[in-house]
């Protein structure tokens, strides 16, 4: 039997996947919505991720958008993933990038309707939440806490990411193709990089809901997310991973698009606006395998975010 000290000393890694469908990327880049009923994230990415997770022997946590589950095939894909041992979290009902600027009643409805839609689809009520675009506020966190959710995983204290995102939003506005993404408060960069209970304001430690921040590297706080790993390639992904070794929780956040490329149906229009779409799937899978291998060799155990939250709670 493990002692308390041994249990707390465990190094954990959780791989989560935001199931943002392709229309959300069109919205980010100020593009018209895609035509037809294509859902490559659910129809192609989820089966690929399940196969890859099985080969790497790691569990995943899928963050689903409630409205996407009105499509029967998408709901079935999520149900199969959960039935095979993966966890599921709440990514709101409609994926409004400006969720935090909406009225409190609408924010509450976005959380509640997604909870219900996900539970209908796969018989599991989510324990965790991730906000669209990583943008969170104390008000949203309070609503989550009132509803008994175990954790949030939205805070991304990454200067490089925030700078690039803010610049892109500003450039799109100048070209007359405004992005639906929103600029977050600079105070988010003051947030802890390790699991903590939120205070007032949420970027301070306190006694509120458990926060599992999106991963950044030590010292430079470089983004350690799916996009950076897929663009890095296998060898540089290993080097990037060295920058997070030693963290008590490596919270690696991916998107479904991270295992798609320009040859998948519906992805070609994004080729010129998302560099990662031009990276072949086989190289992306090799990069993720390199990350898992590096962390496993350093003694990390792979868990769902639900399990990580229970551990740190």
GUSE-634085 format. One line per 10 residues: their letters; for each residue x, y, z of C-alpha. Coordinates in steps of 0.02 Angstrom, whole numbers, plus 50000, padded with zeros to 5 digits. Layout:
REM GUSE-634085
A) X Y Z | ...
END
This chain:
REM GUSE-634085
XXXXXXXXXX) 50000 50000 50000 | 50067 50171 49951 | 50099 50299 50085 | 50024 50472 50070 | 50195 50541 50028 | 50220 50413 49888 | 50048 50447 49817 | 50073 50635 49813 | 50245 50612 49736 | 50173 50527 49580
XXXXXXXXXX) 50207 50614 49416 | 50047 50621 49313 | 50010 50661 49132 | 49835 50689 49063 | 49801 50702 48877 | 49640 50794 48835 | 49560 50831 48668 | 49447 50978 48628 | 49322 50918 48498 | 49303 51084 48407
XXXXXXXXXX) 49228 51046 48237 | 49297 51126 48080 | 49167 51265 48076 | 49246 51338 48234 | 49412 51358 48143 | 49323 51448 48002 | 49253 51565 48135 | 49425 51597 48210 | 49495 51647 48040 | 49345 51751 47989
XXXXXXXXXX) 49298 51628 47851 | 49122 51581 47794 | 49051 51426 47877 | 49090 51263 47784 | 48951 51189 47679 | 48872 51019 47702 | 48863 50900 47848 | 49048 50861 47863 | 49109 50823 48039 | 49289 50763 48017
XXXXXXXXXX) 49331 50786 48201 | 49198 50660 48253 | 49201 50548 48099 | 49390 50540 48071 | 49487 50613 48217 | 49401 50520 48359 | 49429 50347 48281 | 49611 50395 48246 | 49635 50457 48423 | 49559 50299 48496
XXXXXXXXXX) 49673 50191 48390 | 49826 50296 48436 | 49780 50299 48621 | 49762 50110 48618 | 49932 50088 48537 | 50013 50207 48663 | 49913 50135 48809 | 49852 50305 48870 | 49676 50365 48917 | 49604 50524 48844
XXXXXXXXXX) 49482 50655 48905 | 49368 50722 48768 | 49292 50896 48790 | 49132 50897 48688 | 49024 51039 48623 | 48844 50997 48663 | 48763 51056 48502 | 48876 50943 48397 | 48795 50792 48479 | 48628 50828 48396
XXXXXXXXXX) 48707 50740 48246 | 48676 50556 48280 | 48841 50495 48205 | 48940 50617 48313 | 48847 50567 48471 | 48882 50384 48432 | 49069 50419 48407 | 49079 50500 48579 | 48977 50362 48659 | 49097 50231 48589
XXXXXXXXXX) 49248 50328 48653 | 49178 50339 48829 | 49125 50156 48826 | 49305 50108 48785 | 49370 50193 48943 | 49400 50374 48897 | 49329 50520 48997 | 49221 50664 48937 | 49211 50846 48988 | 49100 50998 48956
XXXXXXXXXX) 49155 51119 48819 | 48992 51220 48823 | 48836 51198 48718 | 48877 51318 48575 | 49064 51356 48591 | 49041 51544 48596 | 49215 51619 48596 | 49143 51771 48684 | 49056 51665 48817 | 49128 51769 48959
XXXXXXXXXX) 49050 51927 48885 | 48875 51853 48880 | 48742 51876 49015 | 48756 51765 49168 | 48594 51675 49125 | 48658 51627 48953 | 48824 51566 49023 | 48730 51456 49147 | 48623 51388 49005 | 48777 51350 48900
XXXXXXXXXX) 48847 51245 49043 | 48683 51159 49086 | 48631 51116 48909 | 48801 51043 48870 | 48796 50938 49028 | 48627 50868 48975 | 48677 50840 48793 | 48835 50746 48840 | 48745 50639 48967 | 48611 50595 48839
XXXXXXXXXX) 48744 50547 48712 | 48853 50436 48820 | 48770 50411 48989 | 48905 50504 49085 | 48888 50673 49169 | 49048 50775 49147 | 49152 50819 49299 | 49261 50947 49213 | 49245 51102 49104 | 49350 51191 48974
XXXXXXXXXX) 49304 51362 48909 | 49309 51405 48722 | 49472 51491 48679 | 49539 51462 48856 | 49448 51621 48911 | 49378 51605 49087 | 49314 51723 49222 | 49272 51713 49406 | 49087 51717 49360 | 49102 51561 49251
XXXXXXXXXX) 49203 51472 49385 | 49070 51514 49515 | 48934 51441 49404 | 49035 51281 49382 | 49062 51268 49570 | 48876 51294 49603 | 48839 51148 49486 | 48956 51030 49576 | 49087 51009 49441 | 49251 50942 49506
XXXXXXXXXX) 49371 51051 49406 | 49403 51178 49270 | 49544 51166 49144 | 49544 51330 49048 | 49679 51443 49120 | 49825 51458 48998 | 49962 51570 49073 | 50067 51576 48914 | 50139 51744 48855 | 50188 51678 48683
XXXXXXXXXX) 50015 51608 48648 | 49924 51763 48711 | 50036 51878 48610 | 50011 51779 48450 | 49824 51765 48476 | 49800 51950 48513 | 49902 51997 48360 | 49803 51881 48247 | 49636 51950 48310 | 49697 52128 48278
XXXXXXXXXX) 49759 52087 48101 | 49597 52000 48054 | 49500 52153 48112 | 49608 52265 48001 | 49575 52156 47848 | 49386 52164 47872 | 49372 51980 47919 | 49348 51994 48108 | 49386 51838 48209 | 49259 51775 48333
XXXXXXXXXX) 49398 51746 48460 | 49414 51874 48598 | 49562 51953 48685 | 49583 51892 48864 | 49642 51993 49013 | 49832 52006 49029 | 49810 51957 49212 | 49790 51776 49158 | 49979 51775 49135 | 49997 51794 49325
XXXXXXXXXX) 49908 51628 49355 | 49997 51478 49434 | 50057 51349 49310 | 50021 51201 49424 | 49853 51138 49492 | 49777 51260 49616 | 49613 51312 49693 | 49555 51478 49624 | 49537 51633 49729 | 49473 51809 49698
XXXXXXXXXX) 49527 51853 49566 | 49541 51682 49484 | 49726 51702 49441 | 49767 51698 49628 | 49767 51545 49739 | 49617 51527 49853 | 49488 51401 49911 | 49373 51391 49759 | 49357 51268 49617 | 49508 51162 49570
XXXXXXXXXX) 49597 51229 49417 | 49708 51119 49308 | 49800 51245 49198 | 49843 51212 49016 | 50025 51161 49009 | 50171 51278 48982 | 50356 51242 48997 | 50456 51293 49149 | 50546 51461 49151 | 50498 51527 48978
XXXXXXXXXX) 50316 51469 48990 | 50315 51413 48809 | 50152 51332 48748 | 50152 51144 48774 | 49995 51101 48677 | 49950 50996 48526 | 49985 51133 48398 | 50163 51165 48458 | 50201 50979 48469 | 50134 50939 48295
XXXXXXXXXX) 50229 51084 48217 | 50388 51035 48309 | 50399 50858 48240 | 50456 50704 48338 | 50634 50753 48384 | 50597 50932 48433 | 50440 50874 48523 | 50554 50768 48633 | 50660 50923 48670 | 50506 51026 48708
XXXXXXXXXX) 50446 50889 48825 | 50607 50906 48925 | 50543 51077 48973 | 50395 51004 49069 | 50480 50853 49149 | 50468 50869 49337 | 50298 50954 49338 | 50178 50860 49453 | 50046 50861 49316 | 50080 50877 49131
XXXXXXXXXX) 49912 50935 49063 | 49935 50912 48876 | 49787 50986 48782 | 49755 50931 48603 | 49620 50967 48475 | 49538 50845 48358 | 49617 50938 48213 | 49788 50888 48281 | 49765 50716 48202 | 49694 50780 48037
XXXXXXXXXX) 49783 50853 47886 | 49743 50938 47721 | 49705 50771 47637 | 49557 50737 47751 | 49389 50790 47680 | 49343 50967 47727 | 49517 51022 47785 | 49586 51095 47622 | 49508 51269 47647 | 49609 51288 47809
XXXXXXXXXX) 49775 51245 47729 | 49834 51425 47704 | 49778 51485 47875 | 49833 51341 47988 | 50010 51281 47965 | 49977 51124 48066 | 49849 51066 47936 | 49994 51050 47814 | 50086 50928 47929 | 50052 50746 47875
XXXXXXXXXX) 49953 50641 47998 | 50089 50509 48007 | 50213 50641 48068 | 50087 50708 48194 | 50059 50535 48266 | 50247 50508 48277 | 50264 50672 48373 | 50133 50622 48500 | 50213 50450 48518 | 50380 50534 48552
XXXXXXXXXX) 50301 50641 48689 | 50220 50492 48774 | 50380 50390 48763 | 50484 50532 48838 | 50364 50562 48983 | 50343 50377 49018 | 50532 50354 49025 | 50536 50493 49156 | 50414 50400 49267 | 50249 50481 49220
XXXXXXXXXX) 50085 50387 49239 | 49947 50427 49114 | 49774 50466 49182 | 49615 50554 49130 | 49590 50733 49187 | 49451 50670 49300 | 49577 50557 49387 | 49705 50697 49396 | 49575 50812 49475 | 49530 50682 49606
XXX) 49715 50661 49645 | 49750 50847 49667 | 49585 50884 49752
END
